[in-house]
């Protein structure tokens, strides 16, 4: 079973959002503001990827069953 998104990444994402808001409030539409939001976007994407991986790892119970019981009728594979 895969782990849920790391709490460490979640904390880092929260801090990055706060920093981006502070930078943008102080400097407006600057390069630093854009870079801060780019970092937020990358961290958010990482969290989303981890969630997708966790869901797909537990998606098919038949696949896990067949790993445990490869000789079961439900797990037989026939070739043409």
mmCIF file of the N, C-alpha and C atoms, coordinates in Angstrom:
data_MODEL
# 
_entry.id   MODEL 
# 
loop_
_atom_site.group_PDB 
_atom_site.id 
_atom_site.type_symbol 
_atom_site.label_atom_id 
_atom_site.label_alt_id 
_atom_site.label_comp_id 
_atom_site.label_asym_id 
_atom_site.label_entity_id 
_atom_site.label_seq_id 
_atom_site.pdbx_PDB_ins_code 
_atom_site.Cartn_x 
_atom_site.Cartn_y 
_atom_site.Cartn_z 
_atom_site.occupancy 
_atom_site.B_iso_or_equiv 
_atom_site.pdbx_formal_charge 
_atom_site.auth_seq_id 
_atom_site.auth_comp_id 
_atom_site.auth_asym_id 
_atom_site.auth_atom_id 
_atom_site.pdbx_PDB_model_num 
ATOM 1   N N  . UNK A 1 1  ? 0.843   -1.170  0.000   1.00 0.00 ? 1  UNK A N  1 
ATOM 2   C CA . UNK A 1 1  ? 0.000   0.000   0.000   1.00 0.00 ? 1  UNK A CA 1 
ATOM 3   C C  . UNK A 1 1  ? 0.894   1.240   0.000   1.00 0.00 ? 1  UNK A C  1 
ATOM 4   N N  . UNK A 1 2  ? 0.633   2.206   -0.843  1.00 0.00 ? 2  UNK A N  1 
ATOM 5   C CA . UNK A 1 2  ? 1.431   3.411   -0.943  1.00 0.00 ? 2  UNK A CA 1 
ATOM 6   C C  . UNK A 1 2  ? 1.090   4.368   0.184   1.00 0.00 ? 2  UNK A C  1 
ATOM 7   N N  . UNK A 1 3  ? 2.074   5.212   0.479   1.00 0.00 ? 3  UNK A N  1 
ATOM 8   C CA . UNK A 1 3  ? 1.880   6.200   1.525   1.00 0.00 ? 3  UNK A CA 1 
ATOM 9   C C  . UNK A 1 3  ? 1.090   7.385   0.987   1.00 0.00 ? 3  UNK A C  1 
ATOM 10  N N  . UNK A 1 4  ? 0.311   8.040   1.847   1.00 0.00 ? 4  UNK A N  1 
ATOM 11  C CA . UNK A 1 4  ? -0.352  9.275   1.430   1.00 0.00 ? 4  UNK A CA 1 
ATOM 12  C C  . UNK A 1 4  ? 0.697   10.364  1.249   1.00 0.00 ? 4  UNK A C  1 
ATOM 13  N N  . UNK A 1 5  ? 0.304   11.481  0.636   1.00 0.00 ? 5  UNK A N  1 
ATOM 14  C CA . UNK A 1 5  ? 1.276   12.555  0.448   1.00 0.00 ? 5  UNK A CA 1 
ATOM 15  C C  . UNK A 1 5  ? 1.975   12.884  1.757   1.00 0.00 ? 5  UNK A C  1 
ATOM 16  N N  . UNK A 1 6  ? 3.261   13.085  1.669   1.00 0.00 ? 6  UNK A N  1 
ATOM 17  C CA . UNK A 1 6  ? 4.081   13.333  2.840   1.00 0.00 ? 6  UNK A CA 1 
ATOM 18  C C  . UNK A 1 6  ? 3.646   14.594  3.570   1.00 0.00 ? 6  UNK A C  1 
ATOM 19  N N  . UNK A 1 7  ? 3.602   14.513  4.876   1.00 0.00 ? 7  UNK A N  1 
ATOM 20  C CA . UNK A 1 7  ? 3.264   15.681  5.692   1.00 0.00 ? 7  UNK A CA 1 
ATOM 21  C C  . UNK A 1 7  ? 4.322   16.752  5.519   1.00 0.00 ? 7  UNK A C  1 
ATOM 22  N N  . UNK A 1 8  ? 5.578   16.319  5.307   1.00 0.00 ? 8  UNK A N  1 
ATOM 23  C CA . UNK A 1 8  ? 6.672   17.260  5.101   1.00 0.00 ? 8  UNK A CA 1 
ATOM 24  C C  . UNK A 1 8  ? 6.423   18.103  3.852   1.00 0.00 ? 8  UNK A C  1 
ATOM 25  N N  . UNK A 1 9  ? 6.002   17.490  2.777   1.00 0.00 ? 9  UNK A N  1 
ATOM 26  C CA . UNK A 1 9  ? 5.708   18.226  1.543   1.00 0.00 ? 9  UNK A CA 1 
ATOM 27  C C  . UNK A 1 9  ? 4.495   19.125  1.754   1.00 0.00 ? 9  UNK A C  1 
ATOM 28  N N  . UNK A 1 10 ? 3.514   18.654  2.486   1.00 0.00 ? 10 UNK A N  1 
ATOM 29  C CA . UNK A 1 10 ? 2.340   19.471  2.785   1.00 0.00 ? 10 UNK A CA 1 
ATOM 30  C C  . UNK A 1 10 ? 2.703   20.721  3.569   1.00 0.00 ? 10 UNK A C  1 
ATOM 31  N N  . UNK A 1 11 ? 3.590   20.564  4.554   1.00 0.00 ? 11 UNK A N  1 
ATOM 32  C CA . UNK A 1 11 ? 4.045   21.718  5.332   1.00 0.00 ? 11 UNK A CA 1 
ATOM 33  C C  . UNK A 1 11 ? 4.840   22.679  4.459   1.00 0.00 ? 11 UNK A C  1 
ATOM 34  N N  . UNK A 1 12 ? 5.692   22.116  3.621   1.00 0.00 ? 12 UNK A N  1 
ATOM 35  C CA . UNK A 1 12 ? 6.501   22.948  2.724   1.00 0.00 ? 12 UNK A CA 1 
ATOM 36  C C  . UNK A 1 12 ? 5.599   23.711  1.753   1.00 0.00 ? 12 UNK A C  1 
ATOM 37  N N  . UNK A 1 13 ? 4.541   23.060  1.277   1.00 0.00 ? 13 UNK A N  1 
ATOM 38  C CA . UNK A 1 13 ? 3.590   23.712  0.379   1.00 0.00 ? 13 UNK A CA 1 
ATOM 39  C C  . UNK A 1 13 ? 2.895   24.870  1.090   1.00 0.00 ? 13 UNK A C  1 
ATOM 40  N N  . UNK A 1 14 ? 2.453   24.645  2.310   1.00 0.00 ? 14 UNK A N  1 
ATOM 41  C CA . UNK A 1 14 ? 1.796   25.706  3.081   1.00 0.00 ? 14 UNK A CA 1 
ATOM 42  C C  . UNK A 1 14 ? 2.728   26.895  3.294   1.00 0.00 ? 14 UNK A C  1 
ATOM 43  N N  . UNK A 1 15 ? 3.979   26.618  3.647   1.00 0.00 ? 15 UNK A N  1 
ATOM 44  C CA . UNK A 1 15 ? 4.958   27.693  3.850   1.00 0.00 ? 15 UNK A CA 1 
ATOM 45  C C  . UNK A 1 15 ? 5.227   28.434  2.546   1.00 0.00 ? 15 UNK A C  1 
ATOM 46  N N  . UNK A 1 16 ? 5.302   27.699  1.443   1.00 0.00 ? 16 UNK A N  1 
ATOM 47  C CA . UNK A 1 16 ? 5.553   28.325  0.148   1.00 0.00 ? 16 UNK A CA 1 
ATOM 48  C C  . UNK A 1 16 ? 4.400   29.238  -0.265  1.00 0.00 ? 16 UNK A C  1 
ATOM 49  N N  . UNK A 1 17 ? 3.179   28.830  0.037   1.00 0.00 ? 17 UNK A N  1 
ATOM 50  C CA . UNK A 1 17 ? 2.007   29.665  -0.270  1.00 0.00 ? 17 UNK A CA 1 
ATOM 51  C C  . UNK A 1 17 ? 2.071   30.963  0.538   1.00 0.00 ? 17 UNK A C  1 
ATOM 52  N N  . UNK A 1 18 ? 2.379   30.833  1.830   1.00 0.00 ? 18 UNK A N  1 
ATOM 53  C CA . UNK A 1 18 ? 2.487   32.020  2.682   1.00 0.00 ? 18 UNK A CA 1 
ATOM 54  C C  . UNK A 1 18 ? 3.580   32.958  2.170   1.00 0.00 ? 18 UNK A C  1 
ATOM 55  N N  . UNK A 1 19 ? 4.740   32.382  1.811   1.00 0.00 ? 19 UNK A N  1 
ATOM 56  C CA . UNK A 1 19 ? 5.846   33.196  1.313   1.00 0.00 ? 19 UNK A CA 1 
ATOM 57  C C  . UNK A 1 19 ? 5.469   33.883  0.001   1.00 0.00 ? 19 UNK A C  1 
ATOM 58  N N  . UNK A 1 20 ? 4.805   33.165  -0.885  1.00 0.00 ? 20 UNK A N  1 
ATOM 59  C CA . UNK A 1 20 ? 4.395   33.747  -2.166  1.00 0.00 ? 20 UNK A CA 1 
ATOM 60  C C  . UNK A 1 20 ? 3.422   34.898  -1.946  1.00 0.00 ? 20 UNK A C  1 
ATOM 61  N N  . UNK A 1 21 ? 2.503   34.729  -1.018  1.00 0.00 ? 21 UNK A N  1 
ATOM 62  C CA . UNK A 1 21 ? 1.553   35.799  -0.726  1.00 0.00 ? 21 UNK A CA 1 
ATOM 63  C C  . UNK A 1 21 ? 2.264   37.030  -0.166  1.00 0.00 ? 21 UNK A C  1 
ATOM 64  N N  . UNK A 1 22 ? 3.235   36.798  0.704   1.00 0.00 ? 22 UNK A N  1 
ATOM 65  C CA . UNK A 1 22 ? 3.987   37.912  1.281   1.00 0.00 ? 22 UNK A CA 1 
ATOM 66  C C  . UNK A 1 22 ? 4.810   38.635  0.226   1.00 0.00 ? 22 UNK A C  1 
ATOM 67  N N  . UNK A 1 23 ? 5.519   37.871  -0.617  1.00 0.00 ? 23 UNK A N  1 
ATOM 68  C CA . UNK A 1 23 ? 6.347   38.461  -1.661  1.00 0.00 ? 23 UNK A CA 1 
ATOM 69  C C  . UNK A 1 23 ? 5.487   39.259  -2.629  1.00 0.00 ? 23 UNK A C  1 
ATOM 70  N N  . UNK A 1 24 ? 4.365   38.701  -3.026  1.00 0.00 ? 24 UNK A N  1 
ATOM 71  C CA . UNK A 1 24 ? 3.501   39.371  -3.993  1.00 0.00 ? 24 UNK A CA 1 
ATOM 72  C C  . UNK A 1 24 ? 2.807   40.592  -3.388  1.00 0.00 ? 24 UNK A C  1 
ATOM 73  N N  . UNK A 1 25 ? 2.497   40.542  -2.099  1.00 0.00 ? 25 UNK A N  1 
ATOM 74  C CA . UNK A 1 25 ? 1.876   41.691  -1.448  1.00 0.00 ? 25 UNK A CA 1 
ATOM 75  C C  . UNK A 1 25 ? 2.875   42.845  -1.364  1.00 0.00 ? 25 UNK A C  1 
ATOM 76  N N  . UNK A 1 26 ? 4.145   42.507  -1.130  1.00 0.00 ? 26 UNK A N  1 
ATOM 77  C CA . UNK A 1 26 ? 5.173   43.531  -0.983  1.00 0.00 ? 26 UNK A CA 1 
ATOM 78  C C  . UNK A 1 26 ? 5.660   44.072  -2.330  1.00 0.00 ? 26 UNK A C  1 
ATOM 79  N N  . UNK A 1 27 ? 5.772   43.195  -3.313  1.00 0.00 ? 27 UNK A N  1 
ATOM 80  C CA . UNK A 1 27 ? 6.402   43.579  -4.569  1.00 0.00 ? 27 UNK A CA 1 
ATOM 81  C C  . UNK A 1 27 ? 5.467   43.586  -5.765  1.00 0.00 ? 27 UNK A C  1 
ATOM 82  N N  . UNK A 1 28 ? 4.232   43.157  -5.602  1.00 0.00 ? 28 UNK A N  1 
ATOM 83  C CA . UNK A 1 28 ? 3.311   43.133  -6.736  1.00 0.00 ? 28 UNK A CA 1 
ATOM 84  C C  . UNK A 1 28 ? 3.710   42.101  -7.773  1.00 0.00 ? 28 UNK A C  1 
ATOM 85  N N  . UNK A 1 29 ? 3.555   42.456  -9.033  1.00 0.00 ? 29 UNK A N  1 
ATOM 86  C CA . UNK A 1 29 ? 3.803   41.520  -10.140 1.00 0.00 ? 29 UNK A CA 1 
ATOM 87  C C  . UNK A 1 29 ? 5.277   41.526  -10.535 1.00 0.00 ? 29 UNK A C  1 
ATOM 88  N N  . UNK A 1 30 ? 6.141   41.094  -9.627  1.00 0.00 ? 30 UNK A N  1 
ATOM 89  C CA . UNK A 1 30 ? 7.579   41.058  -9.902  1.00 0.00 ? 30 UNK A CA 1 
ATOM 90  C C  . UNK A 1 30 ? 8.003   39.647  -10.313 1.00 0.00 ? 30 UNK A C  1 
ATOM 91  N N  . UNK A 1 31 ? 9.254   39.542  -10.720 1.00 0.00 ? 31 UNK A N  1 
ATOM 92  C CA . UNK A 1 31 ? 9.805   38.232  -11.068 1.00 0.00 ? 31 UNK A CA 1 
ATOM 93  C C  . UNK A 1 31 ? 9.866   37.331  -9.832  1.00 0.00 ? 31 UNK A C  1 
ATOM 94  N N  . UNK A 1 32 ? 10.143  37.944  -8.686  1.00 0.00 ? 32 UNK A N  1 
ATOM 95  C CA . UNK A 1 32 ? 10.202  37.166  -7.441  1.00 0.00 ? 32 UNK A CA 1 
ATOM 96  C C  . UNK A 1 32 ? 8.839   36.594  -7.092  1.00 0.00 ? 32 UNK A C  1 
ATOM 97  N N  . UNK A 1 33 ? 7.804   37.373  -7.355  1.00 0.00 ? 33 UNK A N  1 
ATOM 98  C CA . UNK A 1 33 ? 6.433   36.920  -7.108  1.00 0.00 ? 33 UNK A CA 1 
ATOM 99  C C  . UNK A 1 33 ? 6.112   35.726  -8.007  1.00 0.00 ? 33 UNK A C  1 
ATOM 100 N N  . UNK A 1 34 ? 6.437   35.850  -9.285  1.00 0.00 ? 34 UNK A N  1 
ATOM 101 C CA . UNK A 1 34 ? 6.182   34.761  -10.240 1.00 0.00 ? 34 UNK A CA 1 
ATOM 102 C C  . UNK A 1 34 ? 6.964   33.508  -9.857  1.00 0.00 ? 34 UNK A C  1 
ATOM 103 N N  . UNK A 1 35 ? 8.203   33.679  -9.443  1.00 0.00 ? 35 UNK A N  1 
ATOM 104 C CA . UNK A 1 35 ? 9.031   32.536  -9.042  1.00 0.00 ? 35 UNK A CA 1 
ATOM 105 C C  . UNK A 1 35 ? 8.468   31.858  -7.800  1.00 0.00 ? 35 UNK A C  1 
ATOM 106 N N  . UNK A 1 36 ? 7.963   32.651  -6.864  1.00 0.00 ? 36 UNK A N  1 
ATOM 107 C CA . UNK A 1 36 ? 7.384   32.083  -5.646  1.00 0.00 ? 36 UNK A CA 1 
ATOM 108 C C  . UNK A 1 36 ? 6.154   31.241  -5.976  1.00 0.00 ? 36 UNK A C  1 
ATOM 109 N N  . UNK A 1 37 ? 5.301   31.743  -6.883  1.00 0.00 ? 37 UNK A N  1 
ATOM 110 C CA . UNK A 1 37 ? 4.111   30.976  -7.253  1.00 0.00 ? 37 UNK A CA 1 
ATOM 111 C C  . UNK A 1 37 ? 4.475   29.762  -8.102  1.00 0.00 ? 37 UNK A C  1 
ATOM 112 N N  . UNK A 1 38 ? 5.573   29.825  -8.858  1.00 0.00 ? 38 UNK A N  1 
ATOM 113 C CA . UNK A 1 38 ? 6.047   28.648  -9.602  1.00 0.00 ? 38 UNK A CA 1 
ATOM 114 C C  . UNK A 1 38 ? 6.437   27.531  -8.639  1.00 0.00 ? 38 UNK A C  1 
ATOM 115 N N  . UNK A 1 39 ? 7.092   27.917  -7.538  1.00 0.00 ? 39 UNK A N  1 
ATOM 116 C CA . UNK A 1 39 ? 7.463   26.921  -6.534  1.00 0.00 ? 39 UNK A CA 1 
ATOM 117 C C  . UNK A 1 39 ? 6.224   26.287  -5.913  1.00 0.00 ? 39 UNK A C  1 
ATOM 118 N N  . UNK A 1 40 ? 5.210   27.114  -5.626  1.00 0.00 ? 40 UNK A N  1 
ATOM 119 C CA . UNK A 1 40 ? 3.953   26.599  -5.082  1.00 0.00 ? 40 UNK A CA 1 
ATOM 120 C C  . UNK A 1 40 ? 3.328   25.612  -6.060  1.00 0.00 ? 40 UNK A C  1 
ATOM 121 N N  . UNK A 1 41 ? 3.333   25.961  -7.334  1.00 0.00 ? 41 UNK A N  1 
ATOM 122 C CA . UNK A 1 41 ? 2.747   25.083  -8.348  1.00 0.00 ? 41 UNK A CA 1 
ATOM 123 C C  . UNK A 1 41 ? 3.477   23.746  -8.434  1.00 0.00 ? 41 UNK A C  1 
ATOM 124 N N  . UNK A 1 42 ? 4.811   23.778  -8.369  1.00 0.00 ? 42 UNK A N  1 
ATOM 125 C CA . UNK A 1 42 ? 5.588   22.537  -8.424  1.00 0.00 ? 42 UNK A CA 1 
ATOM 126 C C  . UNK A 1 42 ? 5.308   21.642  -7.219  1.00 0.00 ? 42 UNK A C  1 
ATOM 127 N N  . UNK A 1 43 ? 5.249   22.238  -6.037  1.00 0.00 ? 43 UNK A N  1 
ATOM 128 C CA . UNK A 1 43 ? 4.957   21.454  -4.834  1.00 0.00 ? 43 UNK A CA 1 
ATOM 129 C C  . UNK A 1 43 ? 3.543   20.888  -4.884  1.00 0.00 ? 43 UNK A C  1 
ATOM 130 N N  . UNK A 1 44 ? 2.609   21.679  -5.365  1.00 0.00 ? 44 UNK A N  1 
ATOM 131 C CA . UNK A 1 44 ? 1.225   21.222  -5.491  1.00 0.00 ? 44 UNK A CA 1 
ATOM 132 C C  . UNK A 1 44 ? 1.129   20.049  -6.459  1.00 0.00 ? 44 UNK A C  1 
ATOM 133 N N  . UNK A 1 45 ? 1.875   20.130  -7.533  1.00 0.00 ? 45 UNK A N  1 
ATOM 134 C CA . UNK A 1 45 ? 1.899   19.042  -8.511  1.00 0.00 ? 45 UNK A CA 1 
ATOM 135 C C  . UNK A 1 45 ? 2.475   17.763  -7.900  1.00 0.00 ? 45 UNK A C  1 
ATOM 136 N N  . UNK A 1 46 ? 3.507   17.909  -7.083  1.00 0.00 ? 46 UNK A N  1 
ATOM 137 C CA . UNK A 1 46 ? 4.107   16.750  -6.418  1.00 0.00 ? 46 UNK A CA 1 
ATOM 138 C C  . UNK A 1 46 ? 3.107   16.078  -5.483  1.00 0.00 ? 46 UNK A C  1 
ATOM 139 N N  . UNK A 1 47 ? 2.384   16.881  -4.727  1.00 0.00 ? 47 UNK A N  1 
ATOM 140 C CA . UNK A 1 47 ? 1.364   16.339  -3.815  1.00 0.00 ? 47 UNK A CA 1 
ATOM 141 C C  . UNK A 1 47 ? 0.286   15.613  -4.617  1.00 0.00 ? 47 UNK A C  1 
ATOM 142 N N  . UNK A 1 48 ? -0.163  16.211  -5.716  1.00 0.00 ? 48 UNK A N  1 
ATOM 143 C CA . UNK A 1 48 ? -1.194  15.588  -6.550  1.00 0.00 ? 48 UNK A CA 1 
ATOM 144 C C  . UNK A 1 48 ? -0.691  14.272  -7.139  1.00 0.00 ? 48 UNK A C  1 
ATOM 145 N N  . UNK A 1 49 ? 0.554   14.251  -7.598  1.00 0.00 ? 49 UNK A N  1 
ATOM 146 C CA . UNK A 1 49 ? 1.126   13.024  -8.156  1.00 0.00 ? 49 UNK A CA 1 
ATOM 147 C C  . UNK A 1 49 ? 1.175   11.912  -7.109  1.00 0.00 ? 49 UNK A C  1 
ATOM 148 N N  . UNK A 1 50 ? 1.524   12.274  -5.885  1.00 0.00 ? 50 UNK A N  1 
ATOM 149 C CA . UNK A 1 50 ? 1.567   11.279  -4.817  1.00 0.00 ? 50 UNK A CA 1 
ATOM 150 C C  . UNK A 1 50 ? 0.181   10.731  -4.509  1.00 0.00 ? 50 UNK A C  1 
ATOM 151 N N  . UNK A 1 51 ? -0.825  11.593  -4.543  1.00 0.00 ? 51 UNK A N  1 
ATOM 152 C CA . UNK A 1 51 ? -2.202  11.132  -4.300  1.00 0.00 ? 51 UNK A CA 1 
ATOM 153 C C  . UNK A 1 51 ? -2.659  10.181  -5.396  1.00 0.00 ? 51 UNK A C  1 
ATOM 154 N N  . UNK A 1 52 ? -2.343  10.504  -6.633  1.00 0.00 ? 52 UNK A N  1 
ATOM 155 C CA . UNK A 1 52 ? -2.720  9.644   -7.762  1.00 0.00 ? 52 UNK A CA 1 
ATOM 156 C C  . UNK A 1 52 ? -2.025  8.296   -7.642  1.00 0.00 ? 52 UNK A C  1 
ATOM 157 N N  . UNK A 1 53 ? -0.750  8.315   -7.306  1.00 0.00 ? 53 UNK A N  1 
ATOM 158 C CA . UNK A 1 53 ? 0.001   7.064   -7.149  1.00 0.00 ? 53 UNK A CA 1 
ATOM 159 C C  . UNK A 1 53 ? -0.578  6.216   -6.020  1.00 0.00 ? 53 UNK A C  1 
ATOM 160 N N  . UNK A 1 54 ? -0.973  6.854   -4.930  1.00 0.00 ? 54 UNK A N  1 
ATOM 161 C CA . UNK A 1 54 ? -1.546  6.123   -3.800  1.00 0.00 ? 54 UNK A CA 1 
ATOM 162 C C  . UNK A 1 54 ? -2.874  5.490   -4.185  1.00 0.00 ? 54 UNK A C  1 
ATOM 163 N N  . UNK A 1 55 ? -3.695  6.207   -4.953  1.00 0.00 ? 55 UNK A N  1 
ATOM 164 C CA . UNK A 1 55 ? -4.989  5.667   -5.371  1.00 0.00 ? 55 UNK A CA 1 
ATOM 165 C C  . UNK A 1 55 ? -4.810  4.518   -6.355  1.00 0.00 ? 55 UNK A C  1 
ATOM 166 N N  . UNK A 1 56 ? -3.893  4.664   -7.308  1.00 0.00 ? 56 UNK A N  1 
ATOM 167 C CA . UNK A 1 56 ? -3.727  3.620   -8.320  1.00 0.00 ? 56 UNK A CA 1 
ATOM 168 C C  . UNK A 1 56 ? -3.114  2.359   -7.725  1.00 0.00 ? 56 UNK A C  1 
ATOM 169 N N  . UNK A 1 57 ? -2.353  2.505   -6.658  1.00 0.00 ? 57 UNK A N  1 
ATOM 170 C CA . UNK A 1 57 ? -1.740  1.342   -6.021  1.00 0.00 ? 57 UNK A CA 1 
ATOM 171 C C  . UNK A 1 57 ? -2.790  0.465   -5.347  1.00 0.00 ? 57 UNK A C  1 
ATOM 172 N N  . UNK A 1 58 ? -3.884  1.036   -4.923  1.00 0.00 ? 58 UNK A N  1 
ATOM 173 C CA . UNK A 1 58 ? -4.918  0.276   -4.227  1.00 0.00 ? 58 UNK A CA 1 
ATOM 174 C C  . UNK A 1 58 ? -6.187  0.144   -5.067  1.00 0.00 ? 58 UNK A C  1 
ATOM 175 N N  . UNK A 1 59 ? -6.097  0.402   -6.340  1.00 0.00 ? 59 UNK A N  1 
ATOM 176 C CA . UNK A 1 59 ? -7.275  0.486   -7.191  1.00 0.00 ? 59 UNK A CA 1 
ATOM 177 C C  . UNK A 1 59 ? -7.929  -0.870  -7.486  1.00 0.00 ? 59 UNK A C  1 
ATOM 178 N N  . UNK A 1 60 ? -7.156  -1.877  -7.809  1.00 0.00 ? 60 UNK A N  1 
ATOM 179 C CA . UNK A 1 60 ? -7.723  -3.128  -8.283  1.00 0.00 ? 60 UNK A CA 1 
ATOM 180 C C  . UNK A 1 60 ? -7.492  -4.267  -7.288  1.00 0.00 ? 60 UNK A C  1 
ATOM 181 N N  . UNK A 1 61 ? -8.503  -4.634  -6.519  1.00 0.00 ? 61 UNK A N  1 
ATOM 182 C CA . UNK A 1 61 ? -8.327  -5.717  -5.546  1.00 0.00 ? 61 UNK A CA 1 
ATOM 183 C C  . UNK A 1 61 ? -8.081  -7.072  -6.214  1.00 0.00 ? 61 UNK A C  1 
ATOM 184 N N  . UNK A 1 62 ? -8.591  -7.262  -7.434  1.00 0.00 ? 62 UNK A N  1 
ATOM 185 C CA . UNK A 1 62 ? -8.357  -8.526  -8.139  1.00 0.00 ? 62 UNK A CA 1 
ATOM 186 C C  . UNK A 1 62 ? -6.874  -8.698  -8.457  1.00 0.00 ? 62 UNK A C  1 
ATOM 187 N N  . UNK A 1 63 ? -6.215  -7.612  -8.792  1.00 0.00 ? 63 UNK A N  1 
ATOM 188 C CA . UNK A 1 63 ? -4.787  -7.687  -9.083  1.00 0.00 ? 63 UNK A CA 1 
ATOM 189 C C  . UNK A 1 63 ? -4.007  -8.156  -7.866  1.00 0.00 ? 63 UNK A C  1 
ATOM 190 N N  . UNK A 1 64 ? -4.321  -7.629  -6.690  1.00 0.00 ? 64 UNK A N  1 
ATOM 191 C CA . UNK A 1 64 ? -3.654  -8.065  -5.469  1.00 0.00 ? 64 UNK A CA 1 
ATOM 192 C C  . UNK A 1 64 ? -3.987  -9.528  -5.167  1.00 0.00 ? 64 UNK A C  1 
ATOM 193 N N  . UNK A 1 65 ? -5.237  -9.913  -5.362  1.00 0.00 ? 65 UNK A N  1 
ATOM 194 C CA . UNK A 1 65 ? -5.635  -11.298 -5.140  1.00 0.00 ? 65 UNK A CA 1 
ATOM 195 C C  . UNK A 1 65 ? -4.845  -12.240 -6.036  1.00 0.00 ? 65 UNK A C  1 
ATOM 196 N N  . UNK A 1 66 ? -4.698  -11.864 -7.301  1.00 0.00 ? 66 UNK A N  1 
ATOM 197 C CA . UNK A 1 66 ? -3.980  -12.717 -8.247  1.00 0.00 ? 66 UNK A CA 1 
ATOM 198 C C  . UNK A 1 66 ? -2.489  -12.786 -7.946  1.00 0.00 ? 66 UNK A C  1 
ATOM 199 N N  . UNK A 1 67 ? -1.947  -11.754 -7.332  1.00 0.00 ? 67 UNK A N  1 
ATOM 200 C CA . UNK A 1 67 ? -0.548  -11.826 -6.898  1.00 0.00 ? 67 UNK A CA 1 
ATOM 201 C C  . UNK A 1 67 ? -0.400  -12.867 -5.802  1.00 0.00 ? 67 UNK A C  1 
ATOM 202 N N  . UNK A 1 68 ? -1.411  -12.931 -4.917  1.00 0.00 ? 68 UNK A N  1 
ATOM 203 C CA . UNK A 1 68 ? -1.370  -13.873 -3.807  1.00 0.00 ? 68 UNK A CA 1 
ATOM 204 C C  . UNK A 1 68 ? -1.780  -15.285 -4.220  1.00 0.00 ? 68 UNK A C  1 
ATOM 205 N N  . UNK A 1 69 ? -2.694  -15.398 -5.172  1.00 0.00 ? 69 UNK A N  1 
ATOM 206 C CA . UNK A 1 69 ? -3.246  -16.685 -5.601  1.00 0.00 ? 69 UNK A CA 1 
ATOM 207 C C  . UNK A 1 69 ? -3.183  -16.816 -7.127  1.00 0.00 ? 69 UNK A C  1 
ATOM 208 N N  . UNK A 1 70 ? -1.999  -16.941 -7.709  1.00 0.00 ? 70 UNK A N  1 
ATOM 209 C CA . UNK A 1 70 ? -1.892  -16.955 -9.172  1.00 0.00 ? 70 UNK A CA 1 
ATOM 210 C C  . UNK A 1 70 ? -2.575  -18.145 -9.852  1.00 0.00 ? 70 UNK A C  1 
ATOM 211 N N  . UNK A 1 71 ? -2.841  -19.225 -9.128  1.00 0.00 ? 71 UNK A N  1 
ATOM 212 C CA . UNK A 1 71 ? -3.460  -20.404 -9.730  1.00 0.00 ? 71 UNK A CA 1 
ATOM 213 C C  . UNK A 1 71 ? -4.987  -20.395 -9.650  1.00 0.00 ? 71 UNK A C  1 
ATOM 214 N N  . UNK A 1 72 ? -5.559  -19.378 -9.055  1.00 0.00 ? 72 UNK A N  1 
ATOM 215 C CA . UNK A 1 72 ? -7.017  -19.294 -8.932  1.00 0.00 ? 72 UNK A CA 1 
ATOM 216 C C  . UNK A 1 72 ? -7.658  -19.150 -10.312 1.00 0.00 ? 72 UNK A C  1 
ATOM 217 N N  . UNK A 1 73 ? -8.864  -19.694 -10.457 1.00 0.00 ? 73 UNK A N  1 
ATOM 218 C CA . UNK A 1 73 ? -9.571  -19.621 -11.742 1.00 0.00 ? 73 UNK A CA 1 
ATOM 219 C C  . UNK A 1 73 ? -9.723  -18.190 -12.234 1.00 0.00 ? 73 UNK A C  1 
ATOM 220 N N  . UNK A 1 74 ? -9.973  -17.268 -11.321 1.00 0.00 ? 74 UNK A N  1 
ATOM 221 C CA . UNK A 1 74 ? -10.178 -15.872 -11.697 1.00 0.00 ? 74 UNK A CA 1 
ATOM 222 C C  . UNK A 1 74 ? -8.923  -15.223 -12.269 1.00 0.00 ? 74 UNK A C  1 
ATOM 223 N N  . UNK A 1 75 ? -7.784  -15.851 -12.026 1.00 0.00 ? 75 UNK A N  1 
ATOM 224 C CA . UNK A 1 75 ? -6.505  -15.239 -12.410 1.00 0.00 ? 75 UNK A CA 1 
ATOM 225 C C  . UNK A 1 75 ? -5.867  -15.886 -13.624 1.00 0.00 ? 75 UNK A C  1 
ATOM 226 N N  . UNK A 1 76 ? -6.497  -16.865 -14.189 1.00 0.00 ? 76 UNK A N  1 
ATOM 227 C CA . UNK A 1 76 ? -5.918  -17.537 -15.361 1.00 0.00 ? 76 UNK A CA 1 
ATOM 228 C C  . UNK A 1 76 ? -5.900  -16.614 -16.566 1.00 0.00 ? 76 UNK A C  1 
ATOM 229 N N  . UNK A 1 77 ? -4.830  -16.715 -17.313 1.00 0.00 ? 77 UNK A N  1 
ATOM 230 C CA . UNK A 1 77 ? -4.687  -15.925 -18.538 1.00 0.00 ? 77 UNK A CA 1 
ATOM 231 C C  . UNK A 1 77 ? -4.599  -16.888 -19.707 1.00 0.00 ? 77 UNK A C  1 
ATOM 232 N N  . UNK A 1 78 ? -5.460  -16.681 -20.677 1.00 0.00 ? 78 UNK A N  1 
ATOM 233 C CA . UNK A 1 78 ? -5.482  -17.541 -21.859 1.00 0.00 ? 78 UNK A CA 1 
ATOM 234 C C  . UNK A 1 78 ? -4.932  -16.783 -23.049 1.00 0.00 ? 78 UNK A C  1 
ATOM 235 N N  . UNK A 1 79 ? -4.108  -17.460 -23.817 1.00 0.00 ? 79 UNK A N  1 
ATOM 236 C CA . UNK A 1 79 ? -3.555  -16.852 -25.026 1.00 0.00 ? 79 UNK A CA 1 
ATOM 237 C C  . UNK A 1 79 ? -4.230  -17.476 -26.234 1.00 0.00 ? 79 UNK A C  1 
ATOM 238 N N  . UNK A 1 80 ? -4.417  -16.672 -27.269 1.00 0.00 ? 80 UNK A N  1 
ATOM 239 C CA . UNK A 1 80 ? -5.053  -17.171 -28.489 1.00 0.00 ? 80 UNK A CA 1 
ATOM 240 C C  . UNK A 1 80 ? -4.150  -18.081 -29.259 1.00 0.00 ? 80 UNK A C  1 
# 
